[in-house]
Amino acid sequence: MADRSLFYAASAEDASRIARSGRLPGSSAEVELSVHRIASLGGAAVAVLVPEEVVRHSDHPDRVVVAREAITAARIGRAFQPWHADVEPDVRERWKGYLQPEMTLTLQNLVGADNPLDLRVREDDLVSARLVGLAERPVPQSFDLAHLRAIHDRLFGDVYPWAGETRTVNMNRPGSPSFCPWDQSSSRSPTSRTTSSSGTTWWAWAGCSSWTG
């Protein structure tokens, strides 16, 4: 019998953790899944592929129940996040997806920070430790966009649910060179790279640059 594509609704943070770990939270014998993809401001969804024969209808017409043991790591797919271009076509709405729904102007994060200052402090601590690990175990060096994404994922995977992804909005860090426009980064490859005496590496495209730490 064929497999069926369903969705597990979750917060942006939990959706990222589920997609990375290949495990759904909880310990109940059954899991409720959505028939339709749900991803909106402050929320997300994770794709789950299950055998049709294990699907049981619930009291809600848009939801089904599936035995937890049938949902292995291999059956858990990508997270659909509110900042993804294939989820939200309006770039202004995608910007909202990057921010916590409480409108504190704090980026969505995995460390529980609810203000920008606390987030920056926690990010600095975690990324500093990740930099040591990255120096000891570098990612494969292909010097292309996939290489940059792998570095970003290693450095910021403990901090942001979009670590390792290309941005879908324009953003930058105060005092830093402008990042490559979001709608151009996926179609370009770095043209040069420069490493400073402090070890910071700058990757340059035509007309923009990106920091990798």
RAGINOR-V697080 format. One record per pair of residues at least 24 apart in sequence whose ideal C-beta (glycine too) atoms are under 7 Angstrom apart, sorted by the first residue. I is the first residue (numbers start at 1). J is the second residue. D is the distance in Angstrom with one decimal. If there is no record, write none. Layout:
# RAGINOR-V697080
i:I j:J d:D
i:I j:J d:D
This chain:
# RAGINOR-V697080
i:1 j:51 d:6.3
i:1 j:52 d:4.7
i:1 j:53 d:5.1
i:2 j:52 d:5.6
i:3 j:49 d:4.9
i:3 j:50 d:6.4
i:3 j:51 d:5.8
i:3 j:52 d:6.7
i:4 j:50 d:5.7
i:4 j:52 d:4.9
i:4 j:55 d:5.9
i:5 j:47 d:6.5
i:5 j:49 d:5.8
i:6 j:33 d:4.0
i:6 j:34 d:6.5
i:6 j:35 d:6.6
i:6 j:48 d:5.0
i:6 j:50 d:6.1
i:6 j:64 d:6.6
i:7 j:33 d:6.3
i:7 j:34 d:4.5
i:7 j:36 d:7.0
i:7 j:37 d:4.9
i:7 j:38 d:6.3
i:7 j:45 d:4.2
i:7 j:46 d:6.7
i:7 j:47 d:6.1
i:7 j:48 d:6.6
i:8 j:33 d:5.7
i:8 j:45 d:6.5
i:8 j:46 d:4.6
i:8 j:48 d:5.5
i:9 j:34 d:5.6
i:9 j:38 d:4.6
i:9 j:43 d:6.6
i:9 j:45 d:5.4
i:10 j:44 d:5.8
i:10 j:45 d:7.0
i:10 j:46 d:6.2
i:11 j:43 d:6.4
i:11 j:44 d:6.7
i:12 j:44 d:4.7
i:12 j:81 d:5.6
i:12 j:82 d:6.6
i:12 j:108 d:5.0
i:12 j:161 d:5.2
i:13 j:108 d:6.6
i:13 j:110 d:5.4
i:13 j:161 d:5.5
i:15 j:44 d:3.8
i:15 j:45 d:6.7
i:15 j:46 d:5.1
i:15 j:79 d:4.0
i:15 j:81 d:6.5
i:16 j:79 d:5.8
i:16 j:110 d:6.8
i:16 j:161 d:3.3
i:18 j:46 d:4.9
i:18 j:76 d:6.4
i:18 j:79 d:6.9
i:19 j:46 d:5.8
i:19 j:76 d:6.8
i:19 j:78 d:6.0
i:19 j:79 d:4.2
i:22 j:73 d:2.9
i:22 j:76 d:5.0
i:23 j:73 d:6.8
i:24 j:71 d:6.1
i:28 j:68 d:6.6
i:29 j:67 d:6.7
i:29 j:68 d:6.0
i:30 j:65 d:5.0
i:30 j:66 d:6.7
i:30 j:67 d:5.9
i:30 j:68 d:6.3
i:31 j:66 d:5.4
i:31 j:68 d:5.2
i:31 j:71 d:6.4
i:32 j:58 d:6.4
i:32 j:63 d:5.5
i:32 j:65 d:5.6
i:33 j:63 d:6.7
i:33 j:64 d:5.6
i:33 j:66 d:5.7
i:34 j:62 d:6.2
i:34 j:63 d:5.7
i:35 j:62 d:5.1
i:35 j:63 d:6.7
i:35 j:64 d:6.5
i:36 j:62 d:5.9
i:37 j:80 d:5.7
i:39 j:80 d:4.4
i:39 j:81 d:6.4
i:39 j:82 d:5.5
i:39 j:87 d:4.7
i:40 j:82 d:6.0
i:41 j:82 d:5.8
i:41 j:96 d:5.5
i:41 j:97 d:6.4
i:41 j:101 d:5.9
i:42 j:101 d:3.3
i:43 j:82 d:6.8
i:44 j:79 d:5.7
i:44 j:80 d:6.0
i:44 j:81 d:4.9
i:44 j:82 d:6.3
i:45 j:80 d:4.8
i:46 j:76 d:6.3
i:46 j:77 d:7.0
i:46 j:79 d:5.1
i:47 j:77 d:3.5
i:47 j:78 d:5.6
i:47 j:80 d:7.0
i:48 j:75 d:6.1
i:48 j:76 d:5.8
i:48 j:77 d:6.9
i:49 j:75 d:4.8
i:49 j:77 d:6.5
i:50 j:75 d:6.2
i:81 j:161 d:6.8
i:81 j:162 d:6.9
i:83 j:162 d:6.6
i:83 j:168 d:5.4
i:84 j:168 d:6.4
i:85 j:168 d:4.8
i:91 j:169 d:5.8
i:94 j:168 d:5.1
i:94 j:169 d:5.3
i:95 j:169 d:5.0
i:98 j:169 d:6.5
i:107 j:160 d:6.8
i:108 j:161 d:5.8
i:109 j:159 d:5.9
i:109 j:160 d:6.0
i:110 j:158 d:6.3
i:110 j:159 d:6.0
i:110 j:160 d:6.7
i:110 j:161 d:6.2
i:111 j:159 d:6.0
i:123 j:159 d:5.0
i:126 j:158 d:4.7
i:126 j:159 d:5.6
i:127 j:155 d:5.3
i:127 j:156 d:6.6
i:127 j:159 d:7.0
i:127 j:213 d:6.7
i:130 j:154 d:6.1
i:130 j:155 d:4.9
i:131 j:155 d:6.8
i:131 j:213 d:6.0
i:143 j:190 d:6.4
i:144 j:189 d:5.0
i:145 j:186 d:6.8
i:145 j:189 d:6.2
i:148 j:203 d:6.3
i:148 j:210 d:6.7
i:148 j:212 d:6.3
i:151 j:212 d:4.9
i:155 j:213 d:5.6
i:176 j:211 d:6.3
i:177 j:209 d:4.9
i:178 j:208 d:6.0
i:179 j:208 d:6.7
i:179 j:210 d:5.6
i:180 j:205 d:5.3
i:180 j:208 d:3.8
i:180 j:210 d:5.8
i:181 j:208 d:6.6
